[in-house]
């Protein structure tokens, strides 16, 4: 199984913090944010290679990180893939970047995809077990407990069996407080459909749109993320996560 970390954004909302440093390398509790992402997934023993996709501006930063990172918690090879975009005007988008990694690295395996700015308070080992047993895509879901908050994300309705019934990206009137987050499992047999999605001219950004396109065609399972999930999109959420993760070390 391969892990793909999406880290090609420019995080302009966090300027000046991210003017010369990529968001996933901002410090949380004294360590780069992406280290915490890897730690959450380290107990998934099936992962044998990590691909981190980034842009021309920050590829060197991630290359340096990959060489010097602490490998004690997750000692698997990490390859940095440069999508060669230079700013928001020519970026490939999250799904475009996913497609690039699959094609350029000739991946023919099950993949887990995670955003490099998603933090989790709890271990995701159980997610890995579900993914290994599933022949279907598996979407990580989280209850934000507020319709106003859920409207900012992809809103999910789930069947009693745990499959997606509906998925709406940033709806004006959300049907639930359950959202899909940037944590995905795509079995090997689904990878050609990602290429088809791009080839058909669909929106290459916002990774949830791929799920929105897939679930009418096949069952898509859901898995509820335990503990607390942090979407680091502002200085406030960055500071909150830093405080909480620092307290966990004490």
Phi, psi and omega in degrees: 000140181250146175250128177245122179256123179274115185213039184255010179281169181251351172048050183295336179292343181258009176302143007271001183301326185252016180295320181231018177212132180292147182307315182295351176257003173294145185283135170234119183052040174082004180229153177303141181310317184295335175298322179291325176298312180297320180300321180297332185257359188297333182280358176275092188292342181290339180289120181244357178201142179243134174241123177251119182259130182220194186244177181299321184296321189246004182303318180296323177300316182286328175300314179297316178300316184296328179285320188260358186297156176285113183266004186294331184265337183207086187265072174235156181298141176239122176251133177265126181250122182266120179275356175065015170284158184239342177194183183297339184286335182233019179294155182277339187087158186299317181287324174299319178293320177300314178299318179301314181297314182301316182285311187290330181262004177053049182282126176226070187198165171296146179231146166251135181240132179220145175283141183287356178244019175260122180248147183230134179285334186246160178292146183254022181302323180294327176300317179299320179295319178297317181296319180297328183273344187267140172263003182245162171300150179230121180258130172287130180236155184213137180268112180274355172061024179204125178295324179298318180289319184295334180296345179278352189231190172274117186266135188240139164247138190238141178284166176302334179277354178093010178267156180290128172265315175219152177215120179234126180279117177047059183288151176291325180232086183297144182271347180203175176260007180269127183239153170273134180249174184280064175219110189226147169239127176239114176297158182309318185290347180271342185304320177299333179290332176295319176297320179296319178305313180292315183298330181280000175082021178286163181302118183277356181257174181057091189301337178297337180296332177293318176296318179301326179281326185282319194296333174289343184267336185200160175297136172236116180283162172237156177221124183280123181290126180281163176068219183244137177250136181242122174261103187278090182241357182212167178297327181293314179290328176297313180294321179297313180297320179299316179297313184292316180290328176293319179298327180294337181279340185282000000 
